[in-house]
Amino acid sequence: VKLVFVVLQSSSSLKASYEDWLLTYGLSVSPFHLRWQTALFNRQFYNWGRWKPKFLYLWFSVGMVFGIVAMFGSVILLGKTLLQTLTQMLTEAPKAQNDRMLQVVVSVPSSGLCWRAVPGVNLPVSQLTYFFSAILLSGVIHEVGHGVAAIREQVRFNGFGIFIFIVYPGAFVDLFTTHLQLISPVQQLRIFCAGVWHNFVLGAASFMVLFLLPAILFPFYYTGVGALVTEVAEDSPANGPRGLFVGDLVTNLQDCPVYNVEDWNSCLGDISEKSQVGYCVSAATLQQLNFPARVYRRLDGTVECCSNNSLTDICFSYSNKLDSHLYACLPARKVIEASKVCRSNTDCHKDFVPSFCVTPSLENQTRLIRVKHPPHIDMLYVGHPMHLQYTVSLSSFVPRQNFLSIDLPVVIETFCKYLISLSGALAVINAVPCFALDGQWILNSFLEATLSSLIAEKQNRELVGFLILLAGSALLAANVALGLWMVTAR
C-alpha cells in the first residue's frame, strides 16, 4: 500500500489529485508511517469534556499528581533496570525473565510503546491479535485522556486520529497549540498527565476484570474442578489415541491435584524440580511382569534395561535388603495403574505382602507423569515436564452448557493480561522525561510551576529542563538498546 502511495506522489500528472484526496480524507503518508485524522468524533469529545465539570476537575487533578509521581518513579525504575541488565551482562549469569523488573524492547514515538515482546522474535504468531489490539486500545484510551482534559481546560480540540508506525498502531489528538500555551502550568499538567493516568486506570480496570472473572462468568462457567484442555499442539507428546483431547478435564498430575491452570503449572514445576516418584509393586507381580533384558548405562550415567524397542515398556529401578541396585523392564501401564505412589520401600509395606517401590530409570530431566482426565484412561507421559506445559493449552473455566465456547474465558483472560502489560508500559515509558514523549511536557510544565520563584530567568529554567530531558532520553535509549540485545542476541 505504501509503495502505491509513493508511486502516486512521484507522478507529476497524479500528484495534485492524489494530495487533494489525502487532504479530503485526513490521510498522511510517509516512510514507515501512515496517519489518519478526523473531526468526526469532536462532538463526542466535547460532550465528555463538559460532563460533570467538578468531577472531571477532581479526576484530572488526581491524574496530575499520579503523572508527576510516575515521572520520578519511571526514572528510578529505568535506572534500576539498566543497572540490573548491566550486572547480568558483566557477570554472564542472566536471571530468569520473571526476575527482571522491566525490559524495554521497542519504543515508538508518540505512543511510548514499551514491552518485552518483539513480534517474530519472542512473540508467537497466535498472540499477535491480542498484542496489536491491546496496543491500539491502550493508545486510544491514552489520547482520550489528553483530549477530554484539554476540553475541560478550555483548549480547542481539532481532531482525533490513528497512525501505524512500521507495524505498530497508535492514536493521537490534535490540540490548538496557542490555547495550550496560554493556560497556566498547572492546567497544562492536568492535560499532559491525563494520558499516563488513563493508561494506569485501564491497566487497573483490566486487573480487576481478570481478578473477578470467575465471579463475572459464574452463571455460564464454573471453576475449581480441574484444568480444561483447549488446545493440543500438533507436535505435542500429549497427542495420540491415549493422549489429551480438546474438552478433556485434567484433575491430577501424579499425586498432585489439579483444580485450575495455576495448579497445572505448579504441579509440573514441582515434578520437574523433584526426583521421579516410584510405584508400589508386590514381589509376585514384579517377578511376573519382569521382562529379562541387558542392563547398560546411558551417556548421562542413567541406566537402561529395556532393549526390546517396545513403546510400552520402561526400565524401573528398585532395591531390596541384599542389593540396592536392581533393574526390571516392566510394562508401564500395568505397573502404574492401581499402584500407590511411593518414595521408598517403607511406603509400600501393607498387609505383610512383600512389595517394592519401583522407580522409572529415565534420562536426566525426563519424567514419567501420570495424567488423570476422567472418564478417559490415564495418559502416561514420558519426557520433560515443561514440554508438556508448552504444548498443551488449558483453561480454568468449564462451560455449564455444551453450546458455550471453551475459548471465550481464555480470550478474555489473555486480552486482560496484554492490556495490563501494555497499558502499564505506556504509563511508565510516557512518564519518562524524554524528548518526544509526554514526560517532556510534564517536566517542562512542572518546572514552570515549581521553579518560577527560585529561577527567575525563563531561559535558565529551560536549560535545566533540557539537561534533565537529555539525561532521561539517554537513560531510555540505553534501556531500549540493551533490551533489544537481551531479546534478540540470546
N, C-alpha and C positions, 0 to 999 in steps of 0.2 A: 504493500500500500504506500509506504513512504517513497519507494522508488518511483511510483506513478506520480506522486506529488512533485518530486524533484524534476522529472521529465517535463511536467506541465509548467513548472516555474521557469525552466530554462528555455521554453519555447517562446519566441518573440510574438507569434501570432495568437497564442492562447494565454499568455501570461496575464494580460489585463483582465480578461473574463474570469480566469482562474482565481485571481486575487479578489475580485468582486464577490465571487461565490464563497470564498473563505470568510470574507468580512460579513457577508449576509448571514451565514450560519455560525459565526463566532468561533471559527476554527483557526488554529495557528500550527504550522508545521515547520520543524527544524530538525537537524540531525539528532536522532535518538530521542526526540521529544515531540509528542503530539498533544495539543491542548484544545479544549472546547469550553467556551464561556457563554453563559446565557443570562437573560434577565427574567426568565420565566418564573423563577422562584422568589423574586424580590418581594412580592406581596406577602408571601408566606413568612419570609424572614422578618418583615416589618410587623406582622401580626405577633410573631414570637417576641420580638424586641419590645413591644408595647404592652405585653401581657404582665399584669401584676408588677408594676414598677418597683414597689418596696421589696417584694420577694426577690426580683432579679438583682436589685442593688445588694441585698444580703448575699445572694448566691455568688455573684461575681466578686464580691469583697472577700468572701472565704476563698474563692479561687485565686485571688491576688495573693493572699497570704501563702496559699499552697504553692503557687508558682515561684515566689521568692525563696521559700524553703527548698523547693525542688531544685532551683538554680544552684544553691550552695551544696545541696546533697548530691547532685549529679556530678559535680566536680570531685567531691570526696570519693564517690563510688568509682568513677573512671580512674582516679589516681590509684586507688587500692587495686583495681583490676589490672592496671598497667604494671604495677609492682609485682603482683602475683604472677602475671604472664611472663615477665622478665625473669623472675626467680625460677619458674618452671623451665624456661629455655636454657638458663645458665646451668642448672643442676641436671638437665636432661632427664628429669623424672616427672613428667606431666601427671597431674592428678586426674581423677575421673572427671567426666564432663559435669557431673552434678555438683562437684566441689567448686567450680568456677562461679564467681559472683555474677559476672556479666561479661559476655564475649561479644564485642562489636564486630560485625562482619560486613554489613552493607550500609552505606549512608547515602540517602537520596536527598538532594537539596529540596527545600520547600515542604517536604513531608517528614523529614527526620527519621526515616526508616532505620531501625537498628534491630538486628536479630542474629541468632546463631545459625540460622538455616540459609543455605545457598542452593537455589533450585538447580538440580542437575549434579550437585556435588554431594550434599548430605541430606537432601530433602527428597523423599520418594515422590514419584510422579503422581501417585494416587492421592497425595496430600496437597497438590498444587491448587486445587479449587478452594480448599479451606484457607490456604496461605494467602492467595491473592484477594479472596473475598474479605478476609479479616483485615488485610492492609487497606483495602478500599473503604470499608465501613469505618475503620479507625480514623482514616484521613478525613472522611466526610464529617464525622462527629467532631473532630478536632476543628475543622473550619466552620462548622455551625456555631461552635462556641465563640470563635472570633467574630462572626457576623452578627450574632444576636447581641453580644456585648457591645459591639460598635454602635448598633442602632440604639441600644439602651443609653449610650453616652452621646447621642445626637450626632454621630458621624454618618455621613451619607454612604449608603450601601449601593454599589454599582452593579454587582452581579456575582454569580457563583459559577464555578467551573470544575471540570475534571481533566486530569492530564495522565499521560502514560510516559514515563521516563525509562527508556530501554524496554523493559518488560514490566516494570513496577507501576501500578496505578496509584493515584493520589488525588487530592482535591485542593481547591484554593478559593478565596473570596477576594473580590476587588473592592477596596475601600477608597474613598476620596481622601487623598494624601493631605491636602490643605486643611481639611477639617481635623484630621488626626493630629496634625502638628499644633493646632490652636488650642486643643484641650489641655488640661493640667496633667503633669506626670502621673499622678495617682489614677486619673481616669485612663490614661494610656496603659498603665499597669493592669487595670481590670480587663482591658481588651487583649493585651499581649499574653496575659496569663490564662485567658479563658480556654485556649487550645489544650494546653497540658492538663488543665483542671478537668476538662471534659473527657480527655483520654483516661485520666485516673478514675473518674466516675464510671466510664464504660467498662474498664477493667474490673472495678469493684462490683459492678452490677453483674458482669459475666461470672465472677467468682461466686456471688450469691446464687445465681441460677444453677451453677454447677453443684454447689453445696446442697441446695434444696431440690435438686432434680428428682430424687426418689419420691419426695412428697408431692411434687408437681405432677409426676406421671403415675402416681399411685392408683388412680381409677382405671388405668389402662395396662400398667405393668407392675409386677411385684418383684421384690429383691430379697436377698438373703437366703436363697435356696441353692445357689450354685453359680457357675460361670457358663453362660450360653455361648456356644460356638457360632460365630457369624461369618467366618471365612477361614478356609484352609488353603494355603499356598500350594501351587502345583508341585513344587519341589520339596514340599514338607514331608518329613518322615512319618507324619501322622496320617498321610494319605494311605489308602488301601482298604480292602474289604473288612478288616478288623480294626480300622483306624477311627478317626473322628470325622463327623459329617456336620454340615451346617444344620443347626437346630438341636444338636446334642447338648445335654446339660452335664457339665463336669462337676462332680461332687467330692472327689478325693484324688489326691496325688500321693501314692504310697499310703502312709497312715496320717497324712496331713489333710484335714478337712478343708474344702473349698466352698465358701459361701458367696464370693464375688470375685471380680477380676483382681483386686488387690491381694486377696488370699492366694490366687493362682500364681501371681508374680512372686509373692513372698515364699510360697512353698517351693517353687522352682529355685529361688535363690538359696534357701536352706539346703535343698537337696544337692545343689551344686557345690556348696561350701563344706558340707559334712561328708563323712565317708559313706560308702554304699551300705544300705541296710541289708540284713540277711533274712532268711525264712526258715521256720522250724520244720524239719522233715524227720520222721521217725527212721530209726536204723533199718527197719524192714523195708520201708518204701525206698530209702536211699539205695539199698542193695538191689531192689527190683528194677529201679529206673536207671541205674548207672550204666552208661554206655562206655565200654572199655576203649581207651584211646591213649595215644602217646602224649606225654606231657613235655612242653617246651616253653622257653621264655621268649617273650617278645623283645623288641629293641628297647622299649622303655622300662624293661625289668619285670613287667607283669607276666603272669603265667597263663598259657592257653592249653587246654586239654581236649578240645573238640576238633577232630580232624576229618569229620565225615561230611564237611561242606553243607551241613544242614542249616536252614534258616530258623529252625525252631529250637535247636539245642544250644545250651550255653554252658560254659565251664564254670563250675561252682567250687569254692574252696571251703574246707571245714577242718576242724581239729578234734582229736579225742585225747584220752589220757596218755596214750603212748606216743602219738605223732601229732605235732601241731601244724603240719603242712600236708594235708591230704586234698586231692582234687578229684572231681567227678563230673563227667559230661552228662547233663540231665536235660530232659525236655522242660523248657522254662515254664510253659503254661501249667503243666501238671504239678510242678513244684510250688508255684506261687498261689494258684487257686486253692482256696480253703486252707491256706497256711497262715500262721501267725508271724508278724514281723518281729525280728529279734536283732540283738546286737552281739550276743554271746550265747553259749550253750546253756547257761543258767536261766536264760529267759524261756527255755523250751521244756524245762522239767515239768511234767504234768502226768498224774496218774501212774507214776513209776514206769512209764513207757520210755525206753531209751530213744532219745532224739538228739539231733544235731542242728546247730544254726549254720546253714549253708549260705555263703555269700557269693554273688556273681564275681568272677575273676575277669575284670574288664580292663581295657586300657585306661591310662590316667585321664581324668576329667570326664570319662564316659560313665554313664549311669544306666541301670535298668530301672525304669519307672513304671509303676502300675497305675494306670489312669482309669478311674471309675466313672462311667457315664451311663447309668441305668436308664432304661431296661436293657441296654445293649451289653454284650460281653466285654469285659475289661480289655482295654488296649495295653499292650506291653511295648514300651518304647525303649530302645537301646541307642544311646547317643549322648551328645552334650545337652544338658537341660536348657541352655539358652537358645539352642537351635529350635527346640520345641516352642519356646516363648516367642521367638521372632517370626515363626511361620504359621502360627495359629492366632487368629483374632477372636476376641471374646467380648461379651457384654455382661454386665451385672443385672440387666433388666430382662425379665422373662414376660412375654406378652400374656395377658389374661385371655385373649381370644385369638384364634388361629389367623384371622384376617389382618391382625395388626402387624406392622412391619417390625422385624427384629433389628433393622438398621437405624430406625429413627432415633432412639436414645443415643446410639453411638455417634450419629451425625451431630446431635445437639452437644454432646459431651466434647467431641473433638473441636467443634467450632468455638465453643466457650473457652477451651484451653488456648486455642490460637488467639482469640480476642484478648485474653488475659496477658499473654506473652507480647503480642504485637502492640496493643494499645498501651501497655505498660512501658514498652520500649520507646514508643513515640513520646510518652510523657517524660521519660528520663532524658532522652537524647535532645529533644527540642528545648529542654530547660538548660542545656549546657550553654554557657556564654561563648558562643562560637559564631563566626560570620555566616550570614545567610540563614540562620536558624532563629526560632523565637527567642532563644536566650540572648541574642544580640540586642533586641529591642527591649526585652525585660531588663537587661543590665543597664542600658542607656537611660531608661525611664527611672529605674531605681536610683542611679547615681544622681540624676537631676532632682529627685525627690528628697534625697538624704544629704547630698554634699553641697547644695547651693549655699548654705551658710558657712561651711568650712572652706570651700574653694570657690572664691567669688568669680574668677575668670572662667567663662564657659569653655574657652579653648583648653584650659588645663584639665577641666573635668572630662572633656572629650579625649584628651591624651591618656588619662587614667583608664578610661573605658577601652580605648584602643589597645593598650598594653594587656589588659585583662582578656580582651577578646582574642588577641594574638596567642596568649598562653592557653586559653581554652580551646582554640582551634588546633593548636599543636597537640594538645592532650587527646582530643578526639581523633585526630589523624593518626596518631601513634597507635591508639586502640584499634582503629579500623585496619591499619596495615598489619599489625600483629594478629588480629582476629582472622583476617583472610589467610595469613600464613599458617595459623594453627589448624584451620579447617582444611585447606587445600594441600598443604605440604605433607600432612600426615594422613 
